[in-house]
Amino acid sequence: MSERKPPGVTFESWVERQIRTAQERGEFDDLPGAGKPLPGAGAPLDEQWWIKEQIRREGISGDALLPTSLRLRREVERLPVTVSELSTEQAVRDAAAELNRRIVDHLRFPEGPRVAVAPVDVDALVEQWRAQRATPPPLAPAPAAHRPRTRRRGWFSRWFRR
């Protein structure tokens, strides 16, 4: 714990003295980032900088901050890509049913901005999933046709023809 500020000394001079004595003792030597500029120095101050920094540091998606209606709309847009990784039709149907359940819950008790979000057509999604899986992978290029070897005549064949 630091010592108390003595009476009659201005706060600024007392703090400056403590910083100077700490520098003389070497307490600020070898700190990480020494000699580097402060991150974000000179940039305009954002009102929610601390939220953005926390999201970046924790590796959280920014979608978590969206209102429910916008988050559901993004999930509907990303659903074909999400289900393309699933291996069974039942898993595709379950994923679409779960999203539809959350959409219906939101439509019953809307919160946040009014954004048009409709339930997903499960059968159309399954058909799209089947079509993606039915396309065969690209074929490997066919090997070059076998050419019969032609007889080459070299310099030594002149000697043996005689």
Backbone hydrogen bonds, N-H to C=O, Kabsch-Sander energy under -0.5 kcal/mol:
donor,donor_aa,acceptor,acceptor_aa,energy
9,V,6,P,-1.4
14,W,10,T,-2.1
15,V,11,F,-2.4
16,E,12,E,-2.6
17,R,13,S,-2.1
18,Q,14,W,-1.9
19,I,15,V,-2.4
20,R,16,E,-2.4
21,T,17,R,-2.5
22,A,18,Q,-2.0
23,Q,19,I,-2.3
24,E,20,R,-2.2
25,R,21,T,-1.8
26,G,22,A,-0.7
26,G,23,Q,-0.7
27,E,22,A,-2.3
29,D,26,G,-1.1
31,L,28,F,-0.8
34,A,31,L,-1.6
36,K,33,G,-2.0
41,A,38,L,-1.9
43,A,40,G,-1.7
49,W,46,D,-1.3
52,K,48,Q,-2.0
53,E,49,W,-2.4
54,Q,50,W,-2.0
55,I,51,I,-2.5
56,R,52,K,-2.3
57,R,53,E,-2.6
58,E,54,Q,-2.5
59,G,55,I,-1.1
60,I,55,I,-1.7
64,A,61,S,-1.3
65,L,62,G,-1.5
66,L,63,D,-1.3
69,S,111,E,-0.5
71,R,67,P,-2.5
72,L,68,T,-2.7
73,R,69,S,-1.9
74,R,70,L,-2.2
75,E,71,R,-2.0
76,V,72,L,-2.2
77,E,73,R,-2.0
78,R,74,R,-2.1
79,L,75,E,-0.9
79,L,76,V,-0.5
82,T,78,R,-2.2
83,V,79,L,-2.9
84,S,80,P,-1.1
85,E,81,V,-0.5
85,E,82,T,-0.9
86,L,83,V,-1.4
92,V,88,T,-1.5
93,R,89,E,-2.6
94,D,90,Q,-2.5
95,A,91,A,-2.2
96,A,92,V,-2.3
97,A,93,R,-2.5
98,E,94,D,-2.4
99,L,95,A,-2.0
100,N,96,A,-2.6
101,R,97,A,-2.2
102,R,98,E,-1.9
103,I,99,L,-2.2
104,V,100,N,-2.6
105,D,101,R,-2.3
106,H,102,R,-1.9
107,L,103,I,-2.5
108,R,104,V,-2.0
109,F,105,D,-1.7
115,V,113,P,-0.9
122,V,120,V,-1.0
125,L,121,D,-2.0
126,V,122,V,-2.5
127,E,123,D,-2.3
128,Q,124,A,-2.3
129,W,125,L,-2.3
130,R,126,V,-2.7
131,A,127,E,-2.4
132,Q,128,Q,-2.0
133,R,129,W,-1.9
134,A,130,R,-2.0
135,T,131,A,-1.1
154,G,152,R,-0.6
157,S,154,G,-0.8
158,R,155,W,-0.7
159,W,156,F,-0.8
160,F,156,F,-1.0
161,R,157,S,-0.8
